[in-house]
Amino acid sequence: MLSDGCVTLLDSMETNGCYITHLYVFLSTHCVPYRNAYFAVTVCCIPGHMGISGNERADRVAKGALSLPISPLNISVTNVLPRAKLLICREWQEIWNCCDGNKLHAINPTVGVTKQNGSLSRRYAVIIKRLQIGHTRATHAHLLDDEDEAVSTTCSSPLTVTHTLIKCPEFNHLRQHHHFGGTLKDLFNNTNVVDVIGFIKDSHFYNSFLY
């Protein structure tokens, strides 16, 4: 990357990385060899043209063009789409960052990144998704049946997915046996799905979480 404003460029790279982001989008969009690849960026400082009469005149002419009427310009959607996606994801991320009280935020704080497991049966996939969103028959049936909220039989705490998977002392031995993490995010991102299903079966919540 050649620039006669290296100080400004480096400052911007340190604060928000916008130059690097724009460079990456351009290369990954227009240069096939750079798609899905890592590449190094070398910043080279070159002399500025301040004080050179011809270049000074070119600058004045370029600045003067700012006052001219804007002419319609056809832009290919393939050039706009990557940038549009980047801006949309950034907006979604800003909104999602304000939803830290949401059950899903604790599991997946980054927009657009979802861990998929195509090898699961439909039954197991349903169980995992219900655990992730925190809504199961065992924990929410009272809302439909107009009854009191369900509580844990051992510690009398409200029966929630988080309490069952992470907190309830009755199942500490099962968590150790199935190699559970200490948070929901760690559990769903790093724990084998087979262990999660095994825990649900061993804790006798399998049917009540599914139906």
N, C-alpha and C positions, 0 to 999 in steps of 0.2 A: 504494500500500500504506500503510494507516494503522496506526500503532502508538504505544503509549505507552512502549515499551521500545526506542527507536531504537538505543541503544548496543549492547544485546545483539543486536538484529537485524542491525546492520551488521557486528558482530564475526563473527557466524555466517556471513553472506554472504561475508566475506573468507576465512574458514577452510575451509568445506566447501560453501558454496553450497546448503545443504539447503532453505532457504526458497524460493530461486529454482527449484530442481528441483521442489518440491511445487507451486508456483504454475504452472509450465509444464505439469506433468502434468494439473492440474485444468483449465486453460484449453484445452489441446489435446484433452481428453477431453469436456468439457461445452459448450464454446463453439465451434461450427463455424467462425466467421470467423477464429479464431486457429489453426486447424490448419495445420501446415506454414508458419507465418508467424513473422517476427521481431517482437518488440514490446518497447517500453521500459518499465521499471519505475521509478516515482517513489516514493521513501519519504517519507512525510509524518509528522512527529512531532505527536502530539496530547497534551494534558494528561492526566496520570494521575488516577485517582479516589481516591487515598489521602487519608484524612481526611474523606471525605464519608460520613456515617453510613449512608445508604441503600445506597451501593455497598459499604461495608465489610460490611454485613449480607448482601448478595448474595454476596459472596466467601465468607463463613463457611458459608452454606447450600450453595454449590457445592462447597466442600471437604468438607462433611459428607456429600455424596452419594457420596464415594469409598468410604465404609464400607458402603454399601448393597449387597445382592446384585446380581450382574450379570444383567440380563435378556436373554433370547435376542433377537437382532435380525437380521432378514432383510436382506441386502445384495445388491444386484444385482451379478452377475459383471462387468458392464461398468464398475462403479466400482472393482472390486478388480483386474481384469486388468492395467491399465497399471502399477499399483504393483508387482504381482507380477512382471511382466516386468522392471521396473527392478531389483528386488532380485535376481532370478535372474541377469541380465546382470552385476550387480556381483559376485556370488559367482563366476561363471565367470571374470570378469576377474581377480579376486584369485588364483584357481588358475592361470590362464594366465600371470600375471606371474611365477610361480615356475618357469616352464618355458622360461626364456630360452635353454637349451641345445638346445631342440627346433628342428629345421630350419624348420618352418613359422612359428615365433615371429619369426624374423628377417625374414620376408616380411610377415606379418600379425600385428602385436602387439596389435591391438584386436579383442576378441570381437564378433561380429555384423556386422563390416564386411568384405565380400568383393567384390572387383572381378569383375564378370561381363562376358563378351564374347559375346553371343548370335550374332554374325555369323561365328564360327569354324566350320569344318567339324568333324565329330566327330574325324577324324584329328589335326587341329591342336590341338583342345581336349585330347585325350589326352596329346599331347606336352607341352603347357604344364603340365597338372596333374602329370605325372610329374616334370617339372623342379622344380615348386614343392615337392613332397614329398621330392624328392631321391632317388627310387627309380627306376632305369632298368635295362634289361638290361645295358648297357655297364658300369655301376658296381656291380651286385649279382649278376651271373651266377655269380660265383665261390662265392657262398653256396649256390647250388643245385647246382652242378657239383662241389663239394668241391675247389676249386682255390685257388691263391694269389690274393691280392687284385690286381686290375688296377692298373697304374701307367701314368703318362703316358710316352709314348715319347721325349719330348724332355727332360723334367726329372726323370723317375723319381719324381715325387710320386704318392701314392695318387690313383687316378682317381675323382673325385667330381664331382657336378654343380657344386658351388661352385667347385672348382678349374678345371673346364672353362669355365664361364661368366665367372668373375671373375679368376682368378689366373694361369692357365697363360700363360707369356710367348709361347708359340708362336702364340697367337691374338690378340695385342695389336692387330695391324693389322685383324683382322676386327671387334674390339670398336669400334675407332674408326670403321670403315666403317658399322657398324650402330648407332652412337650409343648404346652401352651405358653404363649408370651404374656407379658404383664399388661398389655393394652389391647384394645380392639384392633387398632391399626396393625400392631405387630402380629396379632393372631391371624387376621385375614390376609396379610401380605406374606407372612413367613412360615406359618404353620401349615403342614400338609393337610389337604382337605379330608383325607382319609381319617386323620386324627380328630378333626373337628366332628365328623359324622360319628366316629367311634365314641367320642365324649357324649354326644347327644343320646346315643343308644345306651351307654353305660349309666347315664344319669336319669334314664327312664323318661326323657322329654321328647323322644323321637316322634311318637304319634301326636302328642299334644302340640308340638311345634309345627307339624305338617298340616294337620287338619283343623 
